[in-house]
């Protein structure tokens, strides 16, 4: 009998009964062993004892334990044994799973190692094959060259002696072109022959292809071999470069501009005692030392030099052509500017303005009956749009001053005259509304004399035309006057250069994004041009004229809407076309940083005394925070200027944010944090913003006319003013004598000499016409009775609150205070 591994076990022979066992060993050896046999002791329970446990096994029960308790303990023991069995089975299963996982990973690692070995063997075999192929090719070329140089042998007449190539051996060919190129003129094919040109990569890769060394690497290898053959390496001539260095430059960028290794530049800086990395900036002086140390030439440049790419070359006279004049319509509110332009261009622009008031700068181009093309700018007449009218005058050639014949020269008319004079442009006076019964053109001409505007009718040089926007009277005369003035000016521009222009208006359109109304002043703006305007840049995606039609290009004096900006520019910014996006982005970034630095410098106090004085002054000033959104940039700027003018030394309006576009949820969040109302001018809040405003209790007010907006803000700011306290003197009393009264103090016996004395009034004690006390009365008695007032000519007794120093002959001044509500004018 043997076990599974082949070893023999003890076997019982017939002598087992007498206690001897024969033990067998290998190679036939045996041994007799004495075995002691023991019997199992069986415990027989006594009669009457209970048996428990499974399988009838006798269990000794402790004393004092009932049958139920004993049964419960046996069940608990059985449950514990079953749990141990389950846990053992679970551990065994988990161990098997871990072993299987280890086997699987081991198999994967072995498979990867096997694949790697096979790949390496394949690459090695391929390299050997390539080397063998190249050696054969070199041997073949050598043989062909030797055969070419040697004299031609006589032709054999025996065809059996003709050379025969073995299968698979390339046939030698005497192709001179291929020999000149190193025998690489044909590409390998499946049958072993080469057809077509053979590239370097194909020659190096062989039939299997694959990525090999580049042409530049091969040239460098050949150069090294040539230098080695000539007796040693040849030093390359150092290239001296002109390195442009701005005020501050990154170390890595400086190395790139010098074409030097970054590590060498960092090492040079460390030798100078500067522990810097490649991503840290250095100043211009330090960069100059590094540039000179590496043998290059230093060229100092400034950050503002990025704007030098803007074309500012003077145009040649032969390149200039005539351009349409730009006419700006100016004047007072409701004097008929838009109606006059409306009559000229046969459109209904005024119908789209709130309350008939122009609140944006409109740019239009019209063609007269005689074929003259005129570009018009319609500027608002309200006082809040001073800056917008100023921009209108800056880009204009001719100013048409509209004055109502039934009205006089108003403040905004005078302001328009000043803008025109400051811009140095000629002026034409259009006396409008001459069809009204109260019209008096001569009064208008006379009023203009006070402002140094002398019309031709009064021997001056300013043209004046009487027109009526309602009936059309005098419109042709006005257009003829404009054409005559434009002919005198000889307006010309070069359309064949990079375009430049001025932003008349800018807005954030929901569907189109930032949109700017640009008046092209020079050159031709085309679709696809890259431009920079103020702090923004972009690429012309589309051009829309004043009639809403898309155009491909816009020449000088043509107003168009430009789409494709990356942000909303400021009205009045100058647009310039540049060559690349990198230049436009660089210029815009520089202008943005310059504007930030300027604002920071303007807002910072220069000294600690100024800072403390400003804080002390602001401590007593009440502020009304306002968040304002408008439809276009010009309106937002004008409204912000108007609101900033509201206030005095006690109260002022603080604009938290003035932007363009719809009211958003972020605006509501800012308004809630500051406790400010949100004002929307020709814009509305979107749905999330309305819900947020309702939840957070933020007030949103909508306006379409600037009069109402300014008046409401002024009323709200007036509520922050402290009430004005006024004193009304109601009487005087003279002290005739003084008395000492227990529990009251000194009491003055007085005679009311003027007015009336009231118990609730305030009093001042005058001694030799000098105020020595001001307070209130403790008591006012007439004889023994406490009274509310005492008339003039009557005697009374007075006692002051918390004051007893009264003397005979003193005068008591009696007055009342009243609070008067104040308002901002």
Secondary structure, 3 states (H helix, E strand, C coil): CECCCCCECCECCHHHCCCEEEEECHHHCEEEEECCCCCCCCCCCCCCCCCCCHHHCCCCCCCCCCHHHHHHHHHHHHHHHHHHHHHHHHHHHHHHHHHHHHHHHHHHHHHHHHHHHHHHHHHHHHHHHHHHHHHHHHHHHHHHHHHHHCCCCCCCCCHHHCCCCCCCCCCCCCCHHHHHCCCCCCEECCCCCEECCCCHHHHHHCCCCCCCCCHHHHHHHHHHHHHHHCCCCCCCCCCCCEEEECCEEEHHHHHHHHCCCHHHHHHHHHHCCCCCCCCCEEEHHHHHHHHHHCCCEEEECCHHHHHHHCCCCCCCHHHCEECCEEEEEEECCCCCHHHHHHHHHCCCCHHHCHHHCCCCCEEEEEECCCCCEEEEEECCCCHHHHHHHHHHHHCCCEEEEEEECCCCCCHHHHHHHHHHHHHCCEEEEEEECCCCCCCCHHHHHHHHHCCCCCEHHHCCCEEEEECCCCCCCCHHHHHHHHHHHHHHHCCEECCCCCCEEEEEEEEEECCCEEEEEEEEEECCEECCCEEEECCEEEEEEEEECCCCCEECEECCCCEEEEEEECCCCCCCCEEEEECCHHHHHHHHHHHHHHHHHHHHHHHCCCCHHHHHHHHHHHHCCEEEEEEEEECEHHHHHHHHHHHHCCECCCEEEEEEEEEECCECHHHHHHHHHHCCEEEEECCCECHHHHHHHHHHCCCEEEECCHHHHHHHHHHHHHCCCCCEEEEEEEEEEEEEEEEEECCCEEEEEEEEEEEEEECCCEEEEEECCEEEEEEEEEEEEECCEECCEEECCCEEEEEECCCCCCCCCCEEEEEEEEEECCCCC
